[in-house]
């Protein structure tokens, strides 16, 4: 499956400052979730007690949050 990204000029279509604030708020939430997931995966008690599928699910969640974090940071960079 191929992924494509399309870039459109947004000037005049959206309020850049409002979008920047929305992305910053979303990034804050993603960062909290990312940090919480990372702490779980670094916690030996969690790794020792939790079932393998739960640990694997947390690893998948951690990776997905990392991808989301990078995408939001890239979007913020584009907005300046």
C-alpha positions, 0 to 999 in steps of 0.5 A: 500500500502506498501512502501519498501526501498532498500539500495545498496552499492554506493561506486564505483557507484556514486561520493559521494561528487557530490551526497552530493552537489546535495542533499544539493542544493536540501535540500536548495530549499526544506527548502525555500519552506517549510519555505514559506509554513509554513509562509503562514499557520501561516499568519492569513490574508492568513487563513482568506482570502484564500478559504478552498481548497487553505488552505488545499492544502497548508497544504498538500504541507507543509506536503509533503515538510516536508517528502521530507526534512526528506528523504533528510536529512536522505540520507545526513546522510547516505552519511556521 
